[in-house]
């Protein structure tokens, strides 16, 4: 099992629509609006890293209103 976090900067006028679109993507377990440098944090679970990263590339990045993303692989949970 692989988990990744995607930190997203969205156009302010499209924040809600971006969040709603992402929550319906297979493998997305959480979408949260946050304060700070990023607008949304997304947690994705997949069978392996390649599948998780493909979800970002194929399903999240094409969403209208996303300006920037940073993807981090979860290495260990405590």
N, C-alpha and C positions, 0 to 999 in steps of 0.2 A: 504494500500500500504506500502510495506517495501523497504527500500534501504540499501544496504551495500557497503562498499568499501573494495577492496582486494588489498593489497600491495604485490607485487611479486618481488622476486629476481630470475633472470633467468640466465642460462648459456649464456655468452656473444655471442657465436657463434650461438645461437638459439633465440636470443631476437626477431628478426623480425618474425620468424615463430611462436613463442609463441603468440606474439601480434596479428598476423593475425588469428590464430586459435581461440583465445578468442573472437575477435570481431564478429565472426559468431555464437556465442552461444546465444540461446534464453534468453532474459532478460538482456543481457549485453547492456548498454546504452552508455558507453564510455570506451575506452581503451587509456591511455596516457603513453608515455615514459617520465620519469621524472629523474631529477638529485637527488643525495643524496644516502641514504642507500638502497633504492629500485629502481628497473629498470622500473616497470610498476605500474600504478594505474588503477584499474577497478571499474566502478560503475555499480551495478546490481540493477534492480527494479524487484520486484515480488509481488504477491498478499499477501504474508505473510513472516515472518522471516524464517520459516521452509523451504519454497520453495526456498528462496534466498540462504540459507545455503546448501540446497541439490544441487543447481546449482554449487556451489563451489566444493562440495565433489565429485559429479558425473561427472562434465563436465570440470572443470578447473584443479583440482589436478592431474588427470591422464595425462595431456599434457606433452610430453617429453620436457625436457629442463627447467622445473621449479625446482628451488632448495629450495625455502622457500616462504611461504605465511603468511600474517597476515590479519585477517578479522575483520573489525570493523562495527558494526551496527550504522547507522545514527539514532540518537535519536530525534534530532530536527534541523530544518533549520531556519535560520534567514533571 
